[in-house]
Each structure stands twice: as structure tokens, then as C-alpha cells.
């Protein structure tokens, strides 16, 4: 992915391959300068996190955005977090973790066809008007680090010496640590007490149900006087290359003395012991009841005195795996499957409500078994009709903070942010990047009706105008020979969506590839746009 391209939630092809490339290492913290850009710089919203009474953080494909006062929906800004070496305003935000005043942000980019970790930003004063941030380069290892330190002991590991395929897809703050799940970089943690760097954390191999690092008998003293974990080698390569899918980390959730980690080979539940050691239990398809082994999101639900752990469990590489959600009501002893067949990106829960953000939209359940699908968001205010031109929802945040007169629902999509004033999704406000509000243009351009802005089976190109007076916009589409292929009128008083074209002619047929011209009439003037259609 180039630095300005889409978010990294939809993982790159070749998921299971990892190549150790030329070495690069540096995890020294660096101070960060900060600049604000009003509004959004991207409409691709991958992450939403709530903090304090009214602050909302948004991870976009072109930087970190925030809204200070989400009740009045004022001050939506995108932050430029800058070190002396780089400016990551165009980097995608691949993960955000919030706890109290603390915020941890992970960034990502792409080198040609390879996903690249862009490093981490951390502040302990996230609610300050100008937080002080510290930058950490993407954690990597020196080639000599075949013995990794862990809980005052050691374990053998393959050094990951590059930020390529080493992307932090999830983060959590809990148990006195910053936790990051970083695909090729594995599971790592930063000790908030000692200020220790992002050390690697051992996880069970693919074929083992447990790994106990709190038992002294699990270690043997080597010739250098170091306690080394017996018969263990951390290796995030593919099994065919001697590695383990369970050492590829994609999601993490930490609270109290417990940490849950989702990998490419299931779910791991860890209990922290003395000095930070961890005893792991490993759950996977098919023996433990998960729908699939690729686990990209984990959430905790507390309701009626019961704790339920939810996970997005997708098909990895074993026959019979399915996309869907998996959940446990007894801390992993038994697992159940639901919403099978749905490609989900995130799952969240508040009180009795479970929300799953999927490629087909946002699903809601009050019992974990019966699900209802929200309709795509429409903003229907007079003369301000707007809509999300996508069924896909990447992230959701149910907002029950006391600051609001009633609960609020936030959605992150490939086409902007949507906010409903209630959990029913009946009153939406939509926030999108205004790339040039004073200009008239069509976007995306070139436009593919088969891949762009996919909504209910059709793709759309938006038509942006600078209309000021007219209620009605008359518009026509002509081919390169100036033959009219489509015409319509858009009445801003009655419109229920955006001014858009689905790439079809007046008979409902998709037009051929080529150059088209759009003529717009409003405010006593005529505007012409050129649009390239490429299917």
C-alpha cells in the first residue's frame, strides 16, 4: 500500500508468507511535533475509540483524527504527528488503544506490494488540548537476538529484523503494559513501570494447547547462566518453513491479569503471574469450537454479572473453516459460533448490545444469536442530503457516556464517518473529507462502477457542486461522441441521498469504458466535468 492508500484492515494477499528482509532496528523513543488540519483528510475510517466525557479518536487511511466535543460535533481535526525524520500524516492508522488519559496509536504503510509498520505514538495526556506524544519506530530485533528476554528469563526466537510485513494491527493497554499485535513482529509489550521497550512475548506453537512460563520447571539453565524456556522457538514464518501461524498476532485485549490474543491459528488466553510471566491456554479450530483460526478482533462484554469474550474468527487455511463470530461465556472453556458467513472486521459490545462491523454493514444483536442489519447511513436534513456510499462498515463505537442525553452510535466506513443520535440508526450525521469544497468535480475519477463506492450491488461516482441558490440541479451525461446517455434532476429539497451516478445509461445498462462528459445546470450557470469510466 502506498502511503496515501486504503487502510490495512483488509489484509494483503499472500497472508501466510513472511520473508526476513535486510535488517533495520531502532526502538528509541523520539519526541513528536504536532500540527492540526481542519476536517478529515481521508474518508476511509478504520478505527474509532472514545475517551473521557466527549472526545472521539478516528483512525483513517491518511492520519489520526479527533473530535473534541462530540456532543456539538465540533472541531473535527486530523493530526500531523511529526518526528525529526518523518511526517506520517499520510500513513494509515492501523490501531488505536485508549485507557484513561493514555492513547497508543499504530501506523502503517506499504512498500510496493508489502505492508510496512510505520511505528507507534504514545501519550499519557490524550485529553489535553495539545498532548505531548512520544514516537517509537516499529519494534524489530537485532540479528543477534536469538535469545529474547521475558519475565527475567529468556526464550529462543527468530529475530524479526525488518518493519516489512511487521504491521501492528491491534493494540491494548492493561495489566501495566502496552500490548501490540504485529503480524510478522508477533505479540509484544511495553512495561509501563520500568519503561522497558516493546519486548517479544512467547505464544504456544500451533500444535500445543498450553504454554506455561510461570512454572520454573519450564526453564533450563544454559551455559551462560540464563534460564531458557524448554523446547521452544518463536518463529512467525509459515509452518512449511519451520514456523507457527500462532506466532502471527492480529488482535489483543488486556485487562487486569488477563490478556487475550488472536492469531492466524486461533485464540490465546493468558494469565499474568509474578514478574510478568504468562500461562497460556490455546483455542483453535476445529477442536475448540471456533468458526475459523484467523482472529482479527477481540472484545469483552460485561452484562448482568457475566463476562463474554467475542472474537471475529475468519477462515484461514484449514478445510471447513468459516467466517463469522465466536464467543465464550466461561473464559474459553466452551466456544460458540454465530453470524456465520459474514466477513467481519470488528466486534464491540456495551451492556446487552453486540455490534459486528462487516463488509455487508453493521449487525446488531441483543442475545448473540438473533441479528438485525442496519441500513446504510443517510443524512436527511433539508438541503443537506448526504449518504454513505458503501455497505461496508470497518468499525463501530456505541457511545453511552453520561455526556449525552441518550446513547449515540458511531460508524467508520470506506466512505466517511456516520453518527446516529440513537442506537436505532434513525438520525444520522455524516462527516466526510471535503477535498475542495469551492470546486465542481466528480470523484473518484477514473471511476469503476464495479469496484468504487459499492452500495447494494451498484457502484457510484459522486458529483460535487458549488451550488448556492438553486434547489434543483439538472444534469446530463454524454459519451465521447457527445451522445446523451443519461439525464436526471436532483432536487435538494426532497433528495434522500448524495448527487451521484451509477455508471448506467437511461436503459439501466452499464456504459462502456471511455471518456464521458457531465453537464450540470444550476445557479443560472452551466458546468462541464470530464469523467473516465474504467470497469
C-alpha positions in Angstrom: 0.0 0.0 0.0 1.3 3.4 -0.9 1.3 5.9 2.0 -1.9 7.5 0.8 -3.9 4.4 0.1 -6.5 2.4 1.9 -6.4 1.2 5.4 -4.8 -2.1 6.3 -7.8 -3.9 7.8 -8.3 -5.7 4.6 -5.1 -7.7 4.7 -2.8 -8.0 1.8 -2.8 -11.1 -0.4 -0.2 -13.7 0.5 -1.3 -13.5 4.1 0.7 -16.5 5.2 4.1 -15.7 3.7 6.8 -13.8 5.5 10.3 -13.0 4.3 13.1 -11.8 6.5 14.5 -8.8 4.6 17.5 -6.7 5.2 17.9 -5.7 8.8 16.7 -2.4 10.3 16.3 -1.7 14.0 15.7 1.2 16.3 13.2 1.5 19.1 14.5 4.6 20.7 11.6 6.9 21.7 11.6 10.3 19.8 9.7 13.5 20.7 6.8 14.4 18.3 5.8 17.7 16.9 2.1 18.2 16.2 0.1 20.2 13.7 -3.7 20.2 13.0 -5.5 20.1 9.7 -9.2 21.0 9.9 -11.6 18.2 9.0 -10.8 14.8 7.6 -8.0 14.1 5.1 -9.4 10.7 4.2 -12.9 9.1 4.1 -11.6 5.6 5.0 -12.2 5.2 8.7 -10.6 2.1 10.2 -10.8 2.7 14.0 -13.0 4.6 16.4 -12.1 5.0 20.1 -13.8 7.0 22.9 -12.0 8.9 25.6 -13.2 11.0 28.6 -16.6 12.7 28.5 -16.8 13.7 24.9 -13.5 13.0 22.9 -13.5 10.6 19.9 -10.4 9.3 18.1 -10.6 8.2 14.5 -8.1 6.1 12.6 -8.1 7.0 8.9 -6.0 5.9 5.9 -4.3 9.3 6.0 -3.7 10.1 9.6 -5.2 10.3 13.1 -8.3 12.5 13.5 -10.2 13.6 16.6 -13.3 15.3 17.7 -13.0 17.2 21.0 -16.7 17.9 21.7 -18.7 15.1 20.2 -22.0 16.4 21.6 -21.9 19.5 19.5 -19.9 17.6 16.8 -17.4 20.5 16.7 -13.7 20.6 16.0 -13.1 17.6 13.8 -9.4 17.7 13.0 -6.7 15.5 11.5 -3.4 15.5 13.4 0.0 15.6 11.8 2.3 13.7 14.2 5.8 14.6 13.1 9.2 13.4 14.2 12.5 14.8 13.0 12.8 12.0 10.5 9.2 11.7 9.1 5.7 13.1 8.9 3.1 10.4 9.0 0.0 12.4 8.1 -0.3 10.2 5.0 0.2 6.9 6.9 -2.7 4.7 7.6 -3.7 4.3 11.3 -3.8 0.5 11.8 -4.7 0.5 15.6 -5.7 2.8 18.5 -5.8 1.9 22.1 -7.2 4.1 24.9 -7.1 3.7 28.6 -7.9 6.6 31.0 -5.7 9.5 29.7 -3.4 7.3 27.7 -3.6 6.8 24.0 -1.4 4.4 21.8 -1.6 4.8 18.0 0.0 2.4 15.5 0.6 3.5 11.9 1.2 1.5 8.7 2.1 2.0 5.1 3.2 -0.1 2.1 6.4 -0.7 0.1 5.1 -1.7 -3.4 3.1 -4.8 -2.5 4.4 -5.3 1.0 2.7 -4.0 4.2 5.1 -2.0 6.4 4.8 -1.0 10.0 5.1 2.8 10.4 5.8 2.9 14.1 3.9 3.8 17.3 2.8 7.0 19.0 2.0 7.2 22.7 0.8 9.9 25.1 -0.3 9.9 28.7 -2.3 13.1 28.2 -4.7 12.3 25.4 -7.3 14.8 26.7 -5.0 17.7 26.8 -5.6 20.5 24.3 -2.1 19.8 22.9 -1.0 16.3 24.0 2.7 15.5 24.2 3.4 12.4 22.1 6.4 10.0 22.0 7.3 8.2 18.8 8.7 4.6 18.7 9.9 3.1 15.4 8.2 -0.2 14.5 9.7 -2.7 17.0 12.2 -5.0 15.4 15.1 -7.2 16.6 18.8 -7.2 16.1 20.1 -10.2 14.2 21.9 -11.4 17.3 18.7 -11.5 19.3 18.2 -15.3 19.1 17.6 -15.2 22.9 14.7 -12.9 23.8 14.3 -11.6 27.4 10.9 -12.3 29.0 9.9 -12.0 32.7 13.5 -12.0 33.9 14.2 -15.2 31.9 14.7 -16.0 28.2 13.3 -17.9 25.2 14.7 -18.7 21.8 13.3 -16.8 18.9 13.8 -16.0 15.2 14.8 -12.3 15.1 12.4 -10.1 13.1 14.8 -7.5 11.7 12.5 -5.6 9.4 9.4 -3.5 9.5 8.2 -5.1 6.3 5.2 -7.5 7.0 5.6 -6.3 10.6 2.4 -4.2 11.0 0.6 -3.5 14.2 -3.0 -4.4 13.6 -4.3 -4.1 17.1 -3.2 -2.6 20.5 -4.4 -2.7 24.1 -3.5 -1.1 27.4 -3.8 -3.2 30.5 -2.1 -5.1 33.3 0.7 -2.5 33.4 1.7 -2.9 29.8 1.2 -1.6 26.3 0.3 -4.6 24.1 0.7 -4.7 20.4 -0.2 -7.5 17.9 2.0 -7.1 14.9 1.6 -9.9 12.4 5.3 -10.7 11.5 6.5 -9.0 14.7 4.3 -11.1 16.8 2.9 -10.2 20.2 5.0 -7.6 22.1 4.6 -5.5 25.2 6.0 -2.3 26.8 6.4 -2.3 30.6 4.8 0.9 31.8 6.5 0.6 35.2 10.1 0.1 34.0 9.8 1.9 30.7 11.1 -1.3 29.1 11.0 -1.4 25.3 8.5 -3.5 23.2 9.7 -7.0 24.2 8.5 -10.1 22.4 6.1 -12.4 24.2 6.1 -16.2 23.6 2.9 -17.8 22.5 2.1 -21.6 22.2 3.2 -23.4 19.0 0.4 -24.3 16.6 0.1 -27.9 17.9 0.1 -27.2 21.7 -2.9 -26.3 23.9 -0.8 -24.7 26.7 2.4 -22.8 27.3 3.4 -22.2 31.0 6.1 -19.6 31.5 5.3 -19.2 35.3 6.5 -22.7 36.1 10.2 -22.8 37.0 10.3 -26.3 35.7 9.6 -24.9 32.2 13.1 -23.4 32.1 16.6 -24.8 31.9 19.8 -23.0 32.9 22.2 -22.7 29.9 26.0 -22.5 29.9 25.8 -18.7 30.3 23.7 -18.9 33.4 20.4 -17.9 31.7 17.1 -19.5 32.3 15.8 -20.5 28.9 12.3 -21.8 28.0 12.5 -25.5 27.3 11.8 -26.9 23.8 10.5 -23.6 22.5 11.3 -21.5 19.4 9.3 -18.4 18.5 9.0 -18.3 14.7 6.4 -16.3 12.8 7.2 -17.9 9.5 4.9 -20.4 7.8 4.8 -24.0 9.2 6.4 -25.2 5.9 9.4 -23.0 6.8 9.5 -24.3 10.4 7.3 -21.5 11.8 3.9 -21.2 13.5 0.7 -19.4 12.5 0.0 -18.9 16.2 3.1 -16.7 16.4 1.5 -14.2 13.9 -0.5 -11.9 16.1 -3.5 -9.9 14.7 -5.6 -8.8 17.8 -5.1 -8.3 21.5 -7.3 -7.4 24.5 -5.8 -6.9 28.0 -7.5 -6.2 31.4 -6.5 -6.9 34.9 -4.3 -10.0 35.0 -5.7 -11.4 31.7 -4.7 -10.9 28.1 -6.4 -12.4 25.0 -4.5 -12.7 21.7 -5.9 -13.6 18.3 -3.5 -15.0 15.8 -3.6 -16.9 12.4 -4.1 -20.1 14.4 -6.8 -19.2 16.9 -7.2 -17.5 20.3 -4.8 -17.5 23.3 -5.9 -16.7 26.8 -3.0 -15.6 29.1 -2.9 -15.1 32.9 -0.2 -12.9 34.2 1.9 -14.1 37.1 4.9 -12.9 39.1 7.4 -10.7 37.3 5.1 -10.6 34.2 5.3 -14.3 33.3 2.2 -15.7 31.5 0.5 -19.1 31.4 -1.3 -19.6 28.1 -4.3 -21.6 27.0 -4.6 -22.0 23.2 -8.0 -22.4 21.5 -8.4 -23.2 17.8 -10.5 -24.7 15.0 -11.9 -27.4 14.9 -11.3 -28.9 18.3 -12.4 -25.9 20.4 -15.4 -24.8 18.6 -14.1 -21.6 16.8 -15.6 -20.9 13.3 -12.1 -20.2 12.0 -8.5 -19.7 13.0 -7.8 -16.2 11.7 -8.8 -13.9 14.6 -8.8 -10.2 13.7 -10.8 -8.6 16.6 -11.5 -9.4 20.3 -13.9 -7.7 22.6 -15.2 -8.1 26.2 -18.9 -7.8 27.1 -20.0 -7.3 30.8 -23.7 -7.8 31.2 -25.8 -9.0 34.2 -22.7 -10.0 36.1 -21.5 -12.2 33.2 -18.3 -11.7 31.2 -18.5 -12.7 27.5 -15.5 -12.7 25.2 -16.3 -12.0 21.5 -13.9 -12.6 18.6 -14.0 -12.1 14.8 -12.9 -15.6 13.6 -12.3 -15.9 9.9 -11.3 -18.8 7.7 -7.5 -19.3 7.5 -6.1 -22.3 5.7 -7.9 -25.4 7.2 -10.8 -27.1 5.3 -14.2 -26.4 6.9 -13.3 -23.0 8.5 -16.0 -20.3 8.2 -16.2 -16.6 8.5 -18.2 -15.4 11.5 -18.1 -14.6 15.2 -17.0 -16.9 18.0 -17.8 -16.2 21.7 -17.3 -17.8 25.1 -19.3 -17.2 28.3 -16.8 -19.2 30.5 -13.4 -17.7 29.7 -12.7 -20.2 26.9 -13.9 -23.5 28.4 -16.5 -23.7 25.6 -16.9 -21.7 22.4 -20.0 -20.9 20.3 -20.4 -19.7 16.7 -22.8 -17.1 15.3 -23.2 -14.8 12.3 -21.6 -17.4 10.1 -20.8 -16.4 6.6 -20.2 -12.8 7.4 -16.8 -11.2 6.7 -16.4 -9.1 9.9 -13.7 -6.5 10.6 -14.5 -5.6 14.2 -16.8 -6.6 17.1 -17.8 -4.4 20.1 -20.2 -4.7 22.9 -21.9 -2.5 25.5 -24.4 -3.7 28.1 -26.6 -6.2 26.3 -25.8 -5.0 22.8 -23.3 -6.6 20.5 -22.3 -4.9 17.2 -20.4 -6.5 14.4 -18.9 -4.3 11.6 -18.8 -6.3 8.4 -18.5 -6.0 4.6 -22.3 -6.1 4.4 -22.9 -3.5 7.0 -23.4 -3.2 10.8 -25.1 -6.1 12.5 -26.7 -5.8 16.0 -27.8 -8.5 18.5 -29.2 -8.4 22.0 -28.6 -12.1 22.7 -25.7 -13.2 20.5 -27.9 -15.4 18.3 -30.5 -13.2 16.6 -29.1 -10.4 14.5 -30.5 -7.4 12.6 -28.7 -5.4 9.9 -28.7 -1.6 9.9 -29.4 0.2 6.7 -26.6 2.3 5.2 -26.5 5.7 6.8 -28.4 8.6 5.3 -28.4 12.2 6.4 -31.8 13.7 5.5 -31.6 17.3 6.7 -33.2 19.8 4.3 -30.8 21.0 1.6 -28.0 18.8 3.2 -28.9 15.3 2.0 -25.9 13.0 2.2 -25.3 9.3 2.5 -22.6 6.7 3.0 -22.0 5.1 -0.4 -20.9 1.7 0.9 -22.4 -1.2 2.6 -19.1 -2.0 4.3 -18.6 -0.9 7.9 -15.0 -1.2 9.3 -15.6 0.0 12.9 -18.3 0.9 15.3 -18.5 2.6 18.7 -21.6 2.5 20.9 -21.3 5.7 22.9 -23.2 5.6 26.3 -21.2 8.3 28.1 -23.2 10.4 30.5 -22.4 13.5 28.4 -25.2 12.6 26.0 -29.0 12.8 26.6 -29.3 9.4 25.0 -26.8 6.8 23.6 -25.0 7.7 20.4 -23.7 5.3 17.7 -20.5 6.0 15.6 -19.6 4.2 12.4 -16.4 4.1 10.4 -16.7 3.2 6.8 -14.8 3.4 3.5 -16.8 6.5 2.7 -16.6 8.6 5.9 -17.9 8.7 9.5 -21.6 8.4 10.4 -23.1 9.3 13.8 -26.6 8.4 14.9 -28.3 10.2 17.7 -29.7 6.9 18.9 -28.9 3.2 18.7 -31.7 2.7 16.2 -29.8 4.5 13.5 -32.7 6.8 12.7 -31.0 10.2 12.7 -27.6 10.3 11.1 -25.0 13.0 10.7 -22.2 12.2 8.1 -18.7 13.6 8.1 -16.6 13.3 5.0 -13.4 14.9 3.6 -14.1 17.9 1.5 -11.2 17.8 -0.8 -12.0 21.1 -2.5 -15.4 22.5 -1.4 -15.3 25.5 -3.7 -14.8 23.5 -6.8 -17.0 21.3 -9.1 -15.7 17.8 -9.7 -16.6 14.1 -9.9 -14.8 11.6 -7.8 -13.4 9.0 -7.8 -12.1 9.8 -11.3 -11.3 7.5 -13.1 -14.4 5.7 -11.9 -15.2 2.0 -11.9 -18.9 1.1 -11.3 -17.7 -2.5 -10.4 -15.4 -1.5 -7.6 -15.9 2.1 -6.3 -18.5 3.1 -3.7 -20.3 -0.3 -3.7 -23.8 0.1 -2.3 -26.5 -2.6 -2.6 -24.8 -4.1 -5.7 -24.0 -0.9 -7.6 -21.0 1.4 -7.7 -21.3 5.2 -7.7 -19.3 8.3 -8.6 -20.1 11.4 -6.5 -20.7 14.7 -8.2 -19.6 17.7 -6.1 -21.0 21.1 -6.9 -20.7 24.6 -5.5 -24.4 25.2 -5.6 -25.6 28.2 -3.6 -29.1 29.2 -4.6 -30.8 26.6 -6.8 -33.0 24.0 -5.3 -32.8 21.8 -8.5 -29.7 20.7 -10.3 -30.3 19.4 -13.8 -27.6 17.1 -15.1 -26.8 15.0 -18.2 -24.1 12.5 -19.2 -22.6 12.4 -22.7 -20.2 10.0 -24.2 -17.1 11.0 -26.1 -19.1 11.5 -29.3 -21.4 13.9 -27.3 -24.3 11.5 -27.5 -26.5 11.8 -24.4 -26.5 8.6 -22.4 -28.3 9.7 -19.2 -30.1 12.7 -17.7 -31.7 13.4 -14.3 -32.7 16.2 -11.9 -31.6 16.4 -8.3 -33.9 18.4 -6.0 -32.1 19.4 -2.9 -35.4 19.9 -1.0 -36.5 16.3 -1.4 -33.3 14.4 -2.0 -32.6 11.4 0.2 -29.0 10.9 -0.7 -25.9 12.3 -2.5 -25.8 13.6 -6.0 -24.3 10.5 -7.7 -24.2 8.4 -10.9 -24.1 4.6 -11.1 -22.4 4.4 -14.5 -25.6 3.2 -16.3 -27.4 4.7 -19.2 -31.1 5.6 -19.4 -31.9 1.9 -20.1 -30.1 0.7 -17.0 -27.1 -0.7 -18.9 -23.5 -0.1 -17.7 -21.8 2.2 -20.1 -18.7 1.2 -21.9 -15.2 2.1 -20.8 -14.2 5.6 -22.0 -14.4 9.3 -21.5 -17.7 10.9 -20.5 -18.8 14.5 -20.0 -21.3 15.6 -17.3 -23.2 18.8 -17.9 -24.6 20.5 -14.7 -27.1 23.4 -14.7 -27.8 25.4 -11.5 -27.4 28.9 -10.2 -28.0 30.3 -13.7 -24.8 28.7 -14.9 -23.6 25.5 -16.7 -20.6 23.5 -15.5 -18.9 20.7 -17.5 -17.0 17.8 -16.0 -14.9 15.1 -17.7 -15.1 11.6 -16.2 -13.2 8.5 -17.2 -15.1 5.2 -16.7 -12.9 2.1 -16.4 -14.7 -1.1 -15.4 
